[in-house]
Amino acid sequence: MLRLALALFLLVAPNLAHATDAGWALLRGGGHVVLLRHAFVTGTTDPANFDIDNCSSQVNLSARGKQQASRIGALFAARAAPVDRVLSSRYCRCLDTARIAFEAEPQLFAPLDLLKTDPQEKAAQIAAVMKEIRDYSGSDNLVMVTHLENIVALTGISPREGEAVVVEPQGDGLKVLGRVTF
């Protein structure tokens, strides 16, 4: 069993490294939109007493997540990947990822919150995020810190915690240009 696991890792690891290198090459050039999944958290679901304005009522970054967020920022700096703006979900795990990584206060952008269950509200959220992506024309990168289900809905990709997905508009959807794992 250990040999099988090692063999699978050896097959996947070069692909992850290539994906990360290609993603960094894009980010160094600037002008891209990055969907960043928040860093590692302490649990899996928010408690029943969830309050968007109260971090103690939410799933938050773990100690490992805080380290990962710090590493994200350090790598953006070390790889000379310029950041123009950082938009974030209002959830504390996203805000903290953005604050730690980019050492600045992110702009709150409610459409990046966890997707609503009502189909019309969900469609409106996705449309608002798509509009923001389509309207972006900066020479540096726009980073949007959000959640797994949002990135899946927008791209079909299921990123790891703290993974960045570089996208551009294409037709009615998004084209994934690259990925960066931390």
DRENTISE-308898 format. One record per residue: residue in three letters; x, y, z of N, C-alpha, C, O in turn. Coordinates in steps of 0.02 Angstrom, whole numbers, plus 50000, padded with zeros to 5 digits. Atoms other than C-alpha are relative to their C-alpha. Layout:
ALAXYZXYZXYZXYZ ...
***
This chain:
MET500414994150000500005000050000500435006350000500285011149965 LEU499554994349997501425011950042500325001249932500405007049911 ARG499694999250066502235008549873499505003249951499705007449910 LEU500514997150044500595012549784499935007450014499895011449967 ALA500074993049982500425028949879500605004049975500525009549949 LEU499394996750023502235033549839500005000749924500185006049898 ALA500034999850073501995029249656499515005449976499665009149929 LEU500494994950019500435040049645500275007050013500185011549972 PHE499714993549985501335054549730500515002049947500525007749924 LEU499484998650050502795053249608499715001749932500015005449894 LEU500344998450063501585053849462499685006950003499685010649953 VAL500374993849994500615068849528500465005950015500335011449989 ALA499574994449979502015079449604500305004049942500285010149945 PRO499744995950055502835084449438499465004249967499605009949946 ASN500554996150029501135090049371499835006050044499685011450017 LEU500144994549956500835100749525500555005349994500405011349993 ALA499454995350007502555108649509499945003849935500045009949934 HIS500074996750065502255112349324499425005050003499485010649978 ALA500584995549995500535119749362500195006250040500015011750021 THR499804994449959501295130649497500485004649962500415010749966 ASP499524995950038502745136549386499645004149946499795010049937 ALA500384996550052501545141049245499585005650030499525011050002 GLY500404995049965500425150249368500425006050021500205011750013 TRP499564994549979501875160549437500225004149940500275010249944 ALA499794996350060502435165049261499455004949979499605010649961 LEU500564995550016500705172249228499965005850049499885011650029 LEU500084994949949500645181649393500565005249999500445011050013 ARG499444995250005502365189449369499855005249947500045011049954 GLY500164995350054501715197349209499455004950018499385010149985 GLY500544995549979500235205249299499414999949953499414996549902 GLY500604999350041498535209549230499524994250004499074993649961 HIS500435006049995497695193449289499555000350061499655004250108 VAL500465000749943496285188749405500154993350033500224988249999 VAL499835005949960496665176249544499424998550047499225002750087 LEU500485002549951495325166249634500404996150051500674990850035 LEU499605003149947496155161749799499544996950052499145000450083 ARG500385003249947495365148949913500335001650066500955001550071 HIS499724998449934495585153750096500474994450024500434988850000 ALA499515004749973496985145150193499674994950047499064995250058 PHE500245005449957496815130050310499595002750059499755007850088 VAL500464997949946495405131150439499974994850056500254989450051 THR500055004149940494965123650608499454994749997499454990150037 GLY500565004750004493385114250556499754999449929500095001449881 THR500275001150067492265109850411499395004249985499285006049927 THR500604996050011490645119450435499915005150056500115004050113 ASP500134994949950490115135250523499474997450048499024993750028 PRO500495002249950489145132350686499315003049987499235007749948 ALA500694997750007487265134850700499915007350019499475010749993 ASN500064993049978487525151650787500425004749958500615010149981 PHE499594996150045488495158450638499765007249995499165008649988 ASP500144992950008488595177350628500575002949958501155002649978 ILE499494997450045489515185650483500435005450033501015006550013 ASP499624994649966490055199850600500364997750063500655001850098 ASN499705002649939490705188450738500464994149983500224988549971 CYS499525005350019492285178450701499974994050047500114988450026 SER500015005749954492075167850858499424995349985499404989750012 SER500565004450018490475160750782500124996649932499664993649904 GLN499855002750066491355155050622500584995050004500954994850053 VAL499395004050010492605142150563500545005149983500445009349940 ASN499464995250011494265151550568500644996649977500684990449976 LEU499355002850019496045149350508500314996450059500274998750116 SER499625003649949497035136450603500705003250004500865007649964 ALA499314997649996498825139850658500374998449935500765002549910 ARG499705002050064499365130450502499755004649944500135006349899 GLY500294995550050498185141450399500325006950002500445010049950 LYS499674993649994498965157250468500714999849971500935004649939 GLN499345000950029500685150650422499964999749924500365002749889 GLN500095000550072500045146150249499865006849969500135008549917 ALA500164993450026499315163550224500635004449998500745008149950 SER499374996349999500985171150275500454997949943500785002049911 ARG499595002750055501865159850151499745002449931500135003949886 ILE500294997650062500655165050013500265007049986500495008549931 GLY499774993150009501105183350039500755000349986500975004149943 ALA499275000050010502965179650052500184997749929500635000449898 LEU499865002450068502915170049888499785004949947500125005649896 PHE500194994850047501945183649798500555005249995500725007549941 ALA499464995049999503315195749852500644997149968500955000449926 ALA499385003050026504775183849815499974998649926500474999049891 ARG500085001550072504075179249644499835006249959499695005749900 ALA500134993650034503785197649602499344999949963499295002249906 ALA500675000250029501935194849570499625006150028499405006050085 PRO500304993749976501175212449582499254999250014498904995949976 VAL500705000349982499495214349668499725007150000499975011550035 ASP500334993650005498365228849624499485000950056499505005750094 ARG500544999849951496855225049734499874993150027500004988149994 VAL500215006349970496255211649852499275000850022499105005150063 LEU500715000349981494385208049864499914993750042500244988750029 SER500095005749956493765196249999499274998850017498875003550023 SER500635001949967492245186850057500005003250069500535004850095 ARG500054997049934491605194050220500134995050057500164997050115 TYR499865005149949491955177550311500705001150028501175002749991 CYS499364998549966493365179250438500584995949972501144998449969 ARG499465004150027494375164750364500285002949935500885002349922 CYS499774996850062494455173950197500345006650015500885008149989 LEU499704993649981494775190950274500694999150031501165002850015 ASP499365001249967496165184050383500524997549950501114999549954 THR499535002250052496955175050235500265006049962500865006649950 ALA499804994150038496965191350138500435004850041500945007250017 ARG499624995349958497575202050283500714997550014501195001350010 ILE499355002849985498995190350328500444999649938501025001549939 ALA499615001050061499535186550150500235006649969500815007349949 PHE499854993950037499475204050079500125006150044500215011650019 GLU499844994949951499745214150238499635006649987499925012049992 ALA500424994250012498325225950195499284998150013499114992250016 GLU500715001349989496485227750227499674998749932499685003149888 PRO500335001450064495545219150085499345003749994499055005950043 GLN500654997050013494015226650005499474994550008499534989249977 LEU500545004949990492445217450064499594999649936499415004749907 PHE500395001150061491495209849918499534994250013499714988450003 ALA500485005049979489935200649975499854994449950499714988849971 PRO500115005650046489705190749813500514994350006500394988849981 LEU499515005349988491275181049864499844995850061500184990850075 ASP500225004049943490375174750021499784993149976499684992149916 LEU500265006750018489815156550025499375000949958498955005249972 LEU500574999450045488555153949887499344998850036499284994450078 LYS500675000749972486735156049933499684993549975499874990949922 THR500355006150021485595140949925499435001449951499254997249910 ASP500534998150046484205150349835500315000849930500795004649921 PRO499714999750068484535147949647500075007049971500565008549937 GLN499964993250027484155166049603500545004150035500915007850002 GLU499484996449963485265173049740500694997549981501165001449974 LYS499365003050021486655160949692500205002649930500775004449920 ALA499864997550068486525166149509500215007350001500655009449964 ALA499824992949994486595184549560500715000750027501095005150005 GLN499324999849973488175181249663500514998549945501005002149936 ILE499535002150053489035172249519500045005549947500585007049923 ALA500004994650050488505186049398500415006050024500775009049984 ALA499624994349973489235199449513500754998749999501145003149983 VAL499295001850002490895190249526500245000149927500785002749913 MET499815000050071490935187549337500075007249974500535008749936 LYS499954993050022490605206149309500655003150024500985006749987 GLU499374997349972492045210749424500604997449961501075001249946 ILE499455002950038493195198849330500035003049930500565004949907 ARG500024997250068492635204949159500225007349998500545009549950 ASP499844992949998492835223149210500725001550019500945007250012 TYR499324998649976494595221049278500475001149941500514997049895 SER499534998450054495905229349167500655002850027501025006149990 GLY499384997549970497325233349286500624996749973500594991349942 SER499365002950023499155230249247500304995250051500724991150034 ASP499795004749948499445221349413499444994850008498974994849969 ASN500495005449992498445206349478499455001950049499575005450099 LEU500574999449955496725206549558499934993350035499864988150003 VAL500075006149961496595193749699499305000150032499115005050065 MET500675000749971494855187649751500024994050047500074988350025 VAL499965005349950494875177649914499304997550015498865001450036 THR500675002849995493395165849924500024992850025500504990750057 HIS500115006749973492785148249960500024994849944499944996349885 LEU499975005750047492925131149878499414999949953499494999849892 GLU500605000850042491125130349816499935005649950499675004549895 ASN500034994550047491255147449735500474998849941500295000049883 ILE499525001250053492815142849638499774994149956499844994449895 VAL500275005650039492035126249586499455002449954499445000649895 ALA500564997550041490465135249525500255004349942499955004249888 LEU499744995550052491505147749426500444996549949500464998549891 THR499495002950044492825136149353499944992549989500214989949940 GLY500015007350004492395117849382500604996950034500664990750037 ILE499395002349967494055116549475499894999850075499565004250103 SER500075000749927494145110549656500695001150031501084996450041 PRO499344998449974495655119549730500084997950073499604997350110 ARG499835001349930496525114949892499945006450040499915011850011 GLU499994994049959496465126750039500655003849986501195000949984 GLY499434995850014497615141250000500254999649928500785002349913 GLU499785000550070497715137049814499725005849960499155007949971 ALA500194994650044497635150749683499844997349930500214993149904 VAL500195001950068496745148549516499995006549959499615011149974 VAL499944994150043497205161249381499504999249943499514994149907 VAL500545000750049495725164749266499965006149955500235011549969 GLU500194994450043495135175449122499324998549971499134992749963 PRO500665001250030493405177949047500074996749932500524998249893 GLN500025003250065492995166948900499274998249986498984994050020 GLY500705001250014491265167248823499585001950061499675007350089 ASP500424998849941489985165948962500324997950065500044999050119 GLY499685002749940491215158149083500705002550009500895007949987 LEU499304998449986493015157949139500454994649971500274988749971 LYS499485004750022494555149949065500534999950055500765005250077 VAL499475000749950495805143249191500675000249963500814996049920 LEU499354999150033497535149349139500564996550037501064994350007 GLY499475003149960498555142149282499784999350072499265002050093 ARG500145001249929498595136649463500655000650039501194999050013 VAL499424999549956499765139949608499814996950067499324998950098 THR500125003249935499845128749761500515002550050501085003950032 PHE499564997449947500595134349926500094994750053500444995850102 
***
